[in-house]
Amino acid sequence: MRLSLITFTAALTLLATTAFAGGLGEMTDAERAAFRDEVKQYLLENPEVITEAMQVLQDRQDQAAATQDQMLLAQNAEAIFKDPASWVGGNPDGNITIVEFMDYRCPYCRKAFPEVEDLVKTDGNIRFVVKEFPILGDDSINSSRFALAIRMLHGDDAYKQSYDALISLKGSPDPDTLSRLARDLGFDPKPILDLMPDPKITAILAANRDLANKLSITGTPTFVIDHNMLRGYVPEEEMRKIVAEQRAD
């Protein structure tokens, strides 16, 4: 349970005050003590009430959070779904869009990678958008700068190749490693590495970070599936269910 017993007790006290016309403050000490004893005895005899009440409160919190997320998504829809600086894969004309805020060095992004790939490929009607969101230090930033530099110089197909390579890269993405990776992909490494510090790339990463702040995104992976925000790793089958639900709406 995510709600504490303290939270529940506070809610119970608030409800209890409404049980008497004058509230607990209008009761005598003896009446107040008797009421508390009654409440305690009832809870001891019916402990499941605590679980039920906490679940109701949790459901309300979850609904409020979902409503807040939907409002944030609506307010920032253009930047989320139509930003030309973000790579688009899958079916560009798909009837469902999945956006992933990701970090190449994030273990959960790496865990999600083959599952998202399989989902997009086997569904055939999903538009997939990548938001470079490096939050785990310099290695993450260098990986994102490398991928964005390749996209600027060599286009979307080359970006996808670099994306696939970086998400499974072992070791640090230092200049020697990135140079070797560029050559493995068939590119001259020097123009790529020279472009990595470019202000245009800095601006893309800053815009993604600003968007994440507006959406209260603090970790990776975070997924946006049309009107839903999923904070953290989600198994493929669960994502399939959410995609089906969004299509049914």
C-alpha positions in Angstrom: 0.0 0.0 0.0 1.4 3.4 -0.9 -0.8 5.3 1.7 0.4 5.3 5.2 -1.7 4.4 8.2 -1.1 8.0 9.4 -2.9 9.2 6.3 -5.8 6.8 6.9 -6.0 7.8 10.6 -6.2 11.4 9.6 -9.0 10.6 7.2 -10.8 8.5 9.8 -10.6 11.3 12.3 -12.1 13.8 9.8 -15.0 11.4 9.1 -15.5 10.8 12.8 -16.0 14.5 13.5 -18.9 14.5 11.1 -20.7 11.7 12.9 -21.9 14.2 15.5 -23.8 17.4 14.8 -21.4 19.4 16.9 -18.3 17.5 16.0 -15.8 16.0 18.4 -15.1 19.4 19.8 -18.6 19.7 21.3 -18.4 16.3 23.1 -17.5 16.0 26.7 -14.3 14.2 27.7 -16.2 11.1 28.7 -18.2 11.1 25.4 -15.0 11.6 23.4 -13.2 8.8 25.2 -16.2 6.5 24.7 -16.4 7.3 21.0 -12.7 6.6 20.5 -13.1 3.3 22.3 -16.0 2.4 20.0 -13.9 3.2 16.9 -11.0 1.2 18.2 -13.1 -1.8 19.0 -14.8 -1.6 15.7 -11.5 -1.5 13.8 -10.1 -4.4 15.9 -13.2 -6.5 15.1 -13.2 -5.4 11.4 -9.6 -4.7 10.3 -10.5 -5.2 6.7 -12.2 -1.7 6.9 -8.7 -0.1 7.0 -7.6 -1.9 3.9 -10.8 -0.9 2.1 -10.6 2.7 3.1 -7.0 3.0 2.1 -7.8 1.5 -1.3 -10.6 4.0 -1.8 -8.2 6.8 -1.0 -5.5 5.3 -3.2 -7.9 5.0 -6.1 -8.9 8.7 -5.7 -5.2 9.7 -5.6 -4.5 7.6 -8.8 -7.5 9.2 -10.6 -6.4 12.7 -9.6 -2.9 11.9 -10.9 -4.2 10.5 -14.1 -6.4 13.6 -14.6 -3.4 15.8 -14.0 -1.3 13.9 -16.5 -4.0 14.2 -19.1 -4.1 17.9 -18.6 -0.3 18.2 -19.0 -0.4 16.1 -22.1 -3.1 18.2 -23.7 -1.2 21.4 -22.8 2.1 20.1 -24.4 0.7 18.0 -27.2 2.6 19.8 -30.0 6.0 19.4 -28.3 5.3 15.8 -27.4 3.9 14.4 -30.6 5.0 16.8 -33.4 8.5 18.0 -32.6 10.6 17.7 -35.8 13.8 17.3 -33.7 12.5 13.9 -32.4 13.0 10.8 -34.5 9.9 9.0 -35.6 9.8 5.3 -36.3 7.3 2.5 -36.7 4.4 3.5 -38.9 4.5 7.3 -39.3 0.7 7.2 -40.1 -0.1 4.8 -37.3 -3.3 5.3 -35.3 -1.5 5.2 -32.0 1.6 7.1 -31.0 4.0 6.0 -28.4 6.6 8.5 -27.2 9.5 7.3 -25.1 11.7 9.6 -23.0 14.8 7.5 -22.8 18.4 7.4 -21.7 20.9 5.0 -23.4 22.6 4.2 -20.1 19.4 3.5 -18.2 19.1 -0.3 -17.4 15.3 -0.2 -17.6 15.4 1.5 -21.0 17.7 -1.3 -22.1 15.3 -3.8 -20.7 12.3 -2.1 -22.5 14.1 -1.8 -25.8 13.6 -5.2 -27.3 10.0 -5.3 -26.0 9.1 -1.9 -27.5 10.8 -3.0 -30.8 8.7 -6.1 -30.9 5.5 -4.2 -30.0 6.0 -1.6 -32.8 7.1 -4.2 -35.4 4.3 -6.8 -34.8 1.5 -4.3 -34.3 2.3 -2.4 -37.6 0.1 0.5 -36.8 2.1 2.3 -34.1 3.9 5.6 -34.6 7.0 5.6 -32.3 8.7 8.8 -31.2 12.0 8.9 -29.3 12.8 11.8 -26.9 16.5 11.9 -26.1 16.5 12.5 -22.3 20.0 11.9 -20.9 19.8 12.1 -17.1 22.4 9.7 -15.9 25.6 11.7 -16.3 28.2 12.5 -19.0 28.1 9.1 -20.7 24.4 9.5 -21.2 24.8 13.0 -22.6 27.6 11.9 -24.9 25.5 9.0 -26.2 22.6 11.3 -27.0 24.9 13.9 -28.7 26.4 11.2 -30.8 23.0 9.9 -32.0 21.7 13.4 -32.7 24.9 14.3 -34.6 24.5 11.2 -36.8 20.9 12.1 -37.5 21.8 15.6 -38.5 24.6 14.4 -40.8 23.2 11.1 -42.2 19.4 11.1 -41.6 16.8 9.0 -39.9 17.9 5.5 -41.0 21.4 6.2 -39.7 20.0 7.5 -36.4 18.1 4.3 -35.9 21.2 2.3 -36.5 23.1 4.4 -33.9 20.1 4.1 -31.5 20.2 0.3 -31.7 24.0 0.3 -31.2 24.1 2.7 -28.3 21.2 1.1 -26.3 23.3 -2.1 -26.1 26.8 -0.6 -25.9 29.0 -2.0 -23.2 31.6 0.2 -21.7 31.9 4.0 -21.7 31.0 6.0 -24.9 34.4 7.8 -24.9 35.7 9.3 -28.2 37.6 6.1 -29.1 34.5 3.9 -28.6 32.3 6.3 -30.5 34.8 6.6 -33.3 34.9 2.8 -33.6 31.1 2.7 -33.5 30.8 5.3 -36.3 33.2 3.3 -38.4 31.2 0.1 -37.7 28.1 1.9 -39.0 30.0 3.0 -42.1 30.6 6.7 -41.3 33.6 8.9 -40.9 33.8 9.5 -37.2 35.4 13.0 -37.3 32.5 15.0 -38.6 30.2 13.3 -36.1 32.4 13.9 -33.1 33.0 17.5 -34.2 29.3 18.1 -34.4 28.4 16.7 -31.0 29.0 19.9 -29.0 27.0 22.0 -31.6 24.5 24.5 -30.1 21.8 23.0 -32.2 22.2 19.6 -30.4 22.4 21.4 -27.0 19.1 23.2 -27.8 17.4 19.8 -28.6 18.5 18.3 -25.3 17.5 21.5 -23.4 14.0 21.5 -25.1 13.5 17.8 -24.1 14.6 18.5 -20.6 12.2 21.5 -20.4 9.4 19.4 -21.7 10.1 16.7 -19.2 10.0 19.3 -16.4 6.6 20.5 -17.6 5.3 16.9 -17.6 6.9 16.2 -14.2 9.0 13.5 -15.7 12.0 12.7 -13.5 13.0 9.2 -14.6 13.5 6.9 -17.6 11.9 5.3 -19.4 8.7 7.3 -19.4 6.2 6.5 -22.0 3.3 8.5 -23.4 0.7 6.4 -25.2 -1.7 8.8 -26.7 -3.5 10.1 -23.6 -1.7 8.0 -21.0 1.6 8.6 -19.2 3.5 5.6 -18.0 6.3 6.4 -15.6 8.8 3.6 -15.6 9.3 0.2 -17.2 6.1 -1.5 -18.4 6.1 -5.1 -19.7 5.3 -5.6 -23.3 2.0 -7.4 -22.6 0.8 -4.5 -20.4 1.7 -2.0 -23.1 -0.3 -4.0 -25.6 -3.3 -3.8 -23.3 -3.0 -0.1 -23.0 -2.6 0.3 -26.8 -5.8 -1.7 -27.3 -7.7 0.4 -24.7 -6.6 3.6 -26.3 -7.8 2.3 -29.7 -11.1 1.3 -28.2 -11.7 4.8 -26.7 
